[in-house]
């Protein structure tokens, strides 16, 4: 009797954690966003490189990102329960970079080093 109760309890707890894991996986989305870099060293630039390392992850819901400077794309991994794709694009534009159809803001561009501006 005790064994069957214990087995049922272990099964219930296992199912609970597994269902939470599966639902967490569904909230993480991956998207590629086209941008335009005006120089060939943005990732190493004192200003821009630091923005990529710190400010990108401050955009609400962004978990991880990859910048492909040759293809001029950001690959963004984000929590779809915390943010939307449009909010991420607007966040990138505030850093001074285009994000698909959302153009960089004037303030964002002003914060870039001279070599990184259009």
C-alpha positions in Angstrom: 0.0 0.0 0.0 2.7 2.5 1.0 4.7 1.6 -2.1 1.8 2.3 -4.4 1.1 5.7 -2.7 4.8 6.5 -2.9 5.0 5.6 -6.6 1.9 7.6 -7.3 3.3 10.6 -5.6 6.6 10.3 -7.4 4.8 10.0 -10.7 2.6 13.0 -10.0 5.6 15.2 -9.0 7.5 14.0 -12.1 4.6 14.9 -14.4 4.3 18.3 -12.8 7.9 19.2 -13.4 7.9 17.7 -16.9 4.8 19.7 -17.9 6.4 22.9 -16.5 9.5 22.2 -18.5 7.6 21.7 -21.7 5.5 24.8 -21.2 8.7 26.8 -20.5 10.2 25.6 -23.8 7.2 26.9 -25.7 7.6 30.4 -24.4 11.1 30.7 -25.8 11.0 32.0 -29.3 13.8 32.5 -31.8 13.8 35.1 -34.5 16.3 36.6 -37.0 16.1 40.4 -37.3 17.8 42.2 -40.2 19.9 45.2 -39.3 22.6 47.4 -40.9 26.0 48.0 -39.5 27.9 51.0 -40.8 31.4 49.8 -39.8 33.2 46.5 -39.9 34.2 46.4 -36.2 31.0 47.2 -34.3 31.3 44.1 -32.0 34.7 45.3 -30.9 34.0 49.0 -30.8 34.3 50.6 -27.3 30.8 52.0 -27.5 28.9 49.6 -29.7 30.6 46.4 -28.5 29.7 47.3 -24.9 26.1 48.0 -26.0 25.9 44.5 -27.5 27.3 42.9 -24.3 25.1 44.8 -21.9 22.2 46.7 -23.3 20.8 44.0 -25.6 20.2 41.8 -22.7 18.4 44.6 -20.9 15.6 44.6 -23.5 12.7 43.0 -21.6 12.3 39.3 -22.4 15.5 38.9 -24.3 17.3 35.8 -23.1 20.2 35.6 -25.5 21.2 37.0 -28.8 23.8 36.4 -31.5 25.1 39.1 -33.9 26.2 38.0 -37.3 28.0 41.1 -38.5 28.7 39.6 -42.0 25.0 38.7 -42.6 23.9 41.8 -40.6 21.4 40.0 -38.6 20.5 39.6 -34.9 19.3 36.2 -33.9 17.2 36.8 -30.8 16.0 34.2 -28.2 13.2 35.7 -26.1 10.4 34.9 -23.7 7.2 35.4 -25.6 5.2 35.7 -22.4 7.3 38.8 -21.3 7.6 40.7 -24.6 6.6 40.9 -28.2 8.7 40.9 -31.3 7.7 44.5 -31.9 9.0 45.6 -28.5 12.3 43.9 -29.2 12.7 45.7 -32.5 11.9 49.0 -30.8 14.5 48.3 -28.1 17.1 47.6 -30.8 16.2 50.8 -32.6 16.8 52.7 -29.3 20.3 51.4 -29.3 20.9 53.0 -32.7 20.4 50.1 -35.0 17.7 49.2 -37.6 15.6 46.2 -36.7 13.8 45.0 -39.9 11.3 47.7 -40.8 11.9 49.6 -37.5 14.5 52.3 -38.1 17.1 53.3 -35.5 16.0 56.3 -33.4 17.8 59.6 -33.6 18.8 59.4 -30.0 20.1 55.9 -30.5 22.2 56.8 -33.5 23.6 59.8 -31.6 24.9 57.5 -28.8 27.0 55.5 -31.3 30.7 56.2 -32.0 31.3 58.3 -35.1 32.5 55.3 -37.2 29.3 53.4 -36.4 26.9 56.2 -37.6 25.5 56.5 -41.1 
